Every structure is written in C-alpha cells, then in structure tokens.
Amino acid sequence: MISSIETVTPAFGPHALAAGVEHIPVTVYGSSSQASRAVAQEIAALIQLKHARGEHTVLGLATGSTPTSIYDELIRLHREEGLSFKNVITFNLDEYWPMSPEELQSYRRFMREHLFDHVDIDPKNVHIPDGTLPMEKVAGFCAEYERKMRDAGGIDYQILGIGRTGHVGFNEPGSPRDSRTRLITLDRVTRMDAASDFFGEWNVPRKAITMGVESILSARTVVLLAFGEHKAPVIRRAVEGEVSAAVAASYLQQHPSARIVLDTSAATELTRFKTPWLLGPLEMFGLKWDSKTTRTAATWLAMTVKKPLL
C-alpha cells in the first residue's frame, strides 16, 4: 500500500467557473510537474480504492509529451510505495494507421517504454488500437474495441491531451458528438505538429484509429491536461467557447465529471488571467490593482477602443 501521498495544492482553483465565462472546471498549477503529480496521485488513490473493493480500475490512457510525467509518477509510486497495477485494465485512445508496433512512433511502443514495462500490469489487460490491420478489418476491430470497453464495465478515469486543432484523441474538427472508435483522416495541422517525430511531415501517416467523442464522454471521470503557451489559444476556445464540432475538446463541457488541468502558461488566454477585471473584483482571483495590473489593463483598454494613452 502507498504509505503517503503528497497533497499538491493548485496555484489557482476553479473559482466558481470564473463568473460564468468558463463552462468547465479548470484548475491551474504552478508547473506541469505539479499538475502531473496531482493527477497521478488521484489515479493511484482510485486504483487503491477499487482494489480494496475487489474491483478492477479501468483507465483510458493517452500518449504524447503531456502524460509522460503522470506515468513517471505512477512508476515511482509502484516502485517506491507499492502501488500495484494487477487490477488495472487500460484502453488507449488512438494509434496511427498504418503503424507497426515496433516503429519508433508507435503508440504501443510508447506505452511500453513509458509505463507498461515498468509496472506489474497484466499484458492481457492492455488494449491499444492495432495499426497493422488491413483496411477491410479496421471497422470490425473498432466495433470489438468498443465491446471490450463495455465488457470491462466502462472507463473509470480518462486522461486526455489536446491538439492545436482542439482534437482529443484524434477527433479532428468536424467529429460528431455521437462518434465512436473509428478510422479518421488526420488534419494537416496535426500532421505538421507530428512532423518532428517522423523526421518530416511527408512521413506522418494520414490516418489513425481513434476512440470517438462519445467513447470518451462515456468515461465516468475525464481529465484533460495541457501545458505550455502554445496550448493557451485552443484551451480558451475549449473552455470559454460554445460547444462545437470545430473544437472537439469543447464537448467536455457536456460531461458531468470532466475538468481541465493546466500549468500557468497554458492558462494565459483565459479571461480570469488575461483580463480578469472584466469578471468582477480582482480580489476574487487573488489579485489586486498594483502598478503592473493597472498598466496591463490600461494598455488593453487603449487597444480595445483603438485610442492612445494620453
């Protein structure tokens, strides 16, 4: 059993959904490592709780740079504090298609290197979309993937990242709310962002197998993480914008137990950080009208009304 789990206090909590501007709970931590550690500890507590009840924990897992620190902390908890994964079942969000499991860019390889090879999970409890299938077998595999998730009792805790197009999994702009696991064509922006991993955009697969929006929203708890300034614009659209197929992450607003976890850089475009005076007294956000805030607000006002400061 884990002897002690450190409590990680967020730098900025949800603040009652920021006076109605934010449509989903958002918690902001001082750093990505603090945010990742908090999520990992939450997952560990869930695994322990369900193990004590004699139940499996079903996790929905993501790949990419965002969740790696979560996996690092889970490995540490396994090695140093006895966290066992013997009662854990996992389903990964997606995989490029076509893709050999031994390729450097394979998500199956990624999960082995960043988590599965370092914990005591039963290999038969690991599920990752198969990028080696011929086209004619993909639809059947996707239907079977959905069946396996249902048979496992549904996903207890789903981890998500977010792409610049607003995709979760590989649900690119235009993905419908009721979509399930399927083969999808990748947006060019997504392929450009993956180019460095493939030594050039021309090497990035044009398709992927992904859980659908409905597959993701069927999870009991959904946590989307985003770190860095480059994620700030799309986070604002997902959090403060309307629910729209143009930004698949915005569908999380319709989930009763979904939330977003950010570092301070990824939160910079949210109204409560960028222009908090629009929401009410600054004190409700732990701020005050000091010289820096006053200069920022005055500059914003001048640019908004297109008049110079005199």
C-alpha positions in Angstrom: 0.0 0.0 0.0 1.1 3.6 -0.6 2.3 4.9 2.8 1.7 8.6 2.0 0.5 10.6 -1.0 1.7 14.2 -1.0 -1.1 16.7 -1.4 -0.4 19.1 -4.3 -2.2 22.4 -3.9 -3.2 24.1 -7.1 -2.0 27.6 -7.6 -5.4 28.7 -9.0 -8.6 26.7 -8.4 -11.8 26.7 -10.5 -13.1 30.0 -8.9 -16.8 29.0 -9.4 -16.2 28.7 -13.2 -14.9 32.2 -13.4 -18.2 34.1 -13.1 -19.9 32.1 -15.9 -17.2 32.6 -18.5 -15.6 29.2 -18.1 -18.0 26.4 -19.0 -16.0 23.6 -17.5 -14.0 23.4 -14.2 -10.3 24.4 -14.7 -7.5 24.0 -12.2 -4.2 25.7 -12.8 -0.9 24.6 -11.2 2.3 26.5 -10.9 4.1 24.0 -13.1 3.4 21.0 -15.3 5.2 18.7 -12.9 2.9 19.7 -10.0 -0.2 19.2 -12.2 1.0 15.8 -13.4 1.9 14.7 -9.9 -1.6 15.7 -8.6 -3.3 13.7 -11.4 -1.1 10.6 -10.9 -1.9 10.7 -7.2 -5.6 10.8 -7.9 -5.3 7.8 -10.2 -3.3 5.9 -7.6 -5.9 6.6 -4.9 -8.6 5.3 -7.3 -6.6 2.1 -8.0 -6.2 1.5 -4.3 -9.9 2.2 -3.5 -11.1 -0.2 -6.2 -8.6 -2.8 -5.3 -9.8 -2.7 -1.7 -13.3 -3.4 -3.0 -12.1 -6.3 -5.2 -12.8 -4.4 -8.4 -10.8 -3.6 -11.5 -9.8 0.0 -12.3 -10.3 0.8 -16.0 -8.1 3.6 -17.2 -8.3 5.4 -20.5 -4.7 6.4 -21.5 -3.2 9.0 -23.8 0.2 9.3 -25.5 2.4 12.3 -26.4 4.5 14.5 -24.2 1.7 15.7 -21.9 1.0 12.5 -19.9 4.6 11.3 -19.6 5.1 12.9 -16.2 2.0 11.3 -15.0 3.3 7.9 -16.0 6.7 8.7 -14.4 5.0 9.4 -11.1 2.9 6.2 -11.3 6.0 4.2 -11.9 7.6 5.9 -8.9 4.6 5.0 -6.7 4.8 1.4 -7.9 8.5 1.0 -7.2 8.8 3.0 -4.0 5.3 2.8 -2.4 3.9 -0.5 -3.6 1.2 0.7 -6.0 0.1 -2.4 -7.9 -1.4 -2.4 -11.3 -2.6 -6.1 -11.2 -6.2 -5.0 -11.0 -5.9 -2.3 -13.7 -7.3 -2.6 -17.3 -6.3 0.0 -19.8 -7.6 1.3 -23.1 -5.5 3.7 -25.2 -7.2 6.5 -27.1 -5.6 6.0 -30.5 -2.9 4.8 -32.8 -1.6 5.9 -36.2 -2.7 3.8 -39.2 -0.8 2.0 -40.7 1.8 1.6 -38.0 4.0 -1.3 -36.9 4.1 -1.8 -33.1 7.9 -1.8 -33.3 8.2 1.6 -35.1 9.7 4.5 -33.1 6.4 6.4 -33.5 4.1 3.5 -32.5 1.9 4.3 -29.5 2.1 0.6 -28.5 5.9 1.1 -28.2 5.4 4.4 -26.4 3.2 2.9 -23.7 5.6 0.0 -23.1 8.6 2.4 -22.8 6.8 5.0 -20.6 4.6 2.8 -18.4 3.8 -0.9 -19.1 7.3 -2.3 -19.0 7.9 -0.7 -15.5 4.8 -1.8 -13.6 3.1 -5.1 -12.8 0.1 -4.8 -15.2 -1.1 -8.0 -16.8 -0.4 -7.7 -20.6 -3.8 -9.2 -21.4 -5.4 -6.2 -19.6 -3.7 -3.8 -22.0 -5.7 -2.6 -25.1 -4.3 -0.4 -27.8 -5.7 0.2 -31.3 -4.0 -2.1 -33.9 -2.2 -0.1 -36.6 -1.2 -3.2 -38.6 -4.7 -4.2 -39.7 -5.7 -4.2 -43.4 -8.4 -1.7 -44.3 -11.1 -4.2 -44.6 -10.7 -5.3 -40.9 -10.5 -1.9 -39.3 -14.2 -1.4 -38.9 -14.7 -4.8 -37.2 -11.7 -4.1 -34.9 -13.2 -0.8 -33.9 -16.6 -2.4 -33.0 -14.8 -5.0 -31.0 -12.7 -2.3 -29.2 -16.0 -0.7 -28.1 -17.4 -4.0 -27.0 -14.3 -4.7 -24.8 -14.7 -1.3 -23.1 -18.3 -2.1 -22.3 -17.4 -5.6 -21.1 -14.8 -4.1 -18.8 -17.5 -2.0 -17.2 -16.6 1.3 -18.9 -13.7 3.6 -18.3 -13.4 4.9 -14.8 -10.8 7.6 -15.5 -9.9 9.0 -18.9 -6.7 11.0 -19.4 -6.7 13.4 -22.4 -4.3 15.8 -24.1 -5.4 18.4 -26.6 -4.0 19.2 -30.1 -3.8 22.7 -31.7 -6.9 21.9 -33.7 -8.8 21.2 -30.5 -8.7 17.4 -31.0 -9.0 14.9 -28.2 -7.7 11.5 -29.2 -7.6 12.1 -32.9 -11.1 13.5 -33.1 -10.3 16.3 -35.6 -12.5 19.3 -36.3 -15.9 18.1 -37.6 -16.0 15.0 -35.4 -19.6 14.5 -34.3 -20.8 14.2 -30.7 -22.0 10.6 -31.2 -18.8 9.3 -32.8 -17.3 6.0 -31.6 -14.0 4.3 -32.3 -13.2 4.6 -36.0 -10.6 5.3 -38.6 -10.1 9.0 -39.2 -8.2 11.2 -41.6 -5.7 13.5 -39.8 -5.8 17.2 -40.1 -2.8 18.8 -41.8 -2.1 20.9 -38.6 -1.9 17.6 -36.6 0.4 16.1 -39.2 2.6 19.2 -39.1 2.8 19.0 -35.3 3.9 15.4 -35.5 6.5 16.0 -38.3 9.5 16.1 -35.9 8.6 12.7 -34.6 8.6 11.3 -38.1 11.6 13.1 -39.5 9.4 15.1 -41.8 5.7 15.8 -42.5 5.7 13.6 -45.5 6.4 10.6 -43.3 3.5 11.2 -41.0 0.6 8.7 -41.6 -2.5 10.4 -43.0 -4.9 8.3 -40.9 -5.4 7.0 -37.4 -7.7 4.8 -35.4 -9.2 6.7 -32.5 -11.8 6.5 -29.8 -14.7 8.7 -30.7 -16.1 11.6 -28.8 -19.0 9.5 -27.4 -16.4 6.8 -26.4 -14.5 9.5 -24.4 -17.6 11.1 -22.8 -18.8 7.6 -21.7 -15.9 7.6 -19.1 -17.0 8.3 -15.5 -14.3 10.9 -15.0 -12.4 12.8 -17.7 -9.3 14.9 -17.1 -7.8 16.9 -19.9 -4.2 18.2 -19.4 -2.5 21.0 -21.3 0.9 22.6 -20.7 2.7 25.5 -22.4 1.8 28.8 -24.0 1.2 27.1 -27.4 -1.9 25.4 -25.9 -3.4 28.6 -24.5 -5.5 29.7 -27.5 -7.2 26.4 -28.1 -7.7 25.9 -24.3 -9.6 29.2 -24.3 -11.8 28.0 -27.2 -12.5 24.7 -25.4 -13.2 26.3 -22.0 -14.9 29.6 -22.8 -16.3 29.0 -26.3 -19.5 27.3 -27.4 -19.8 23.6 -27.7 -18.8 22.9 -31.3 -17.6 20.1 -33.6 -14.9 22.6 -34.7 -13.2 22.1 -31.3 -13.8 18.5 -30.2 -12.5 19.3 -26.7 -15.4 21.7 -26.2 -17.7 18.6 -25.9 -16.2 18.1 -22.5 -18.5 20.9 -21.3 -21.4 18.5 -21.5 -19.7 15.9 -19.2 -20.8 16.0 -15.6 -17.4 14.9 -14.2 -14.9 16.4 -16.7 -12.3 19.0 -15.8 -9.2 20.7 -17.3 -5.8 20.8 -15.6 -3.3 23.4 -16.8 0.0 25.0 -15.9 0.2 28.7 -15.7 1.4 29.1 -19.3 -1.5 27.2 -20.8 -3.9 29.3 -18.8 -2.7 32.7 -20.1 -5.5 33.2 -22.6 -8.3 32.5 -20.2 -10.3 35.6 -19.2 -9.6 35.3 -15.5 -5.8 35.5 -16.2 -5.7 37.7 -19.3 -8.4 40.3 -18.5 -9.8 39.4 -15.0 -11.2 42.9 -14.4 -14.0 42.0 -16.9 -15.3 39.4 -14.5 -15.6 41.4 -11.3 -13.4 42.5 -8.3 -9.8 41.3 -8.7 -9.8 40.1 -5.1 -11.9 37.1 -6.1 -9.0 35.9 -8.2 -6.4 36.6 -5.6 -5.2 39.8 -7.4 -5.0 43.5 -6.7 -4.7 46.7 -8.6 -1.0 47.1 -8.4 1.1 49.0 -10.9 1.6 46.1 -13.2 -2.1 45.1 -13.3 -3.1 48.8 -13.9 -0.6 49.2 -16.8 -1.9 45.9 -18.3 -5.5 47.0 -18.0 -4.8 50.4 -19.4 -3.0 49.0 -22.4 -5.8 46.5 -23.0 -8.4 49.3 -22.9 -6.4 51.5 -25.3 -6.1 48.7 -27.8 -9.7 47.7 -27.4 -11.1 51.2 -28.1 -8.3 51.9 -30.5 -7.3 55.2 -28.8 -3.9 56.1 -27.5 -3.0 56.6 -23.9 -2.5 60.4 -23.3 
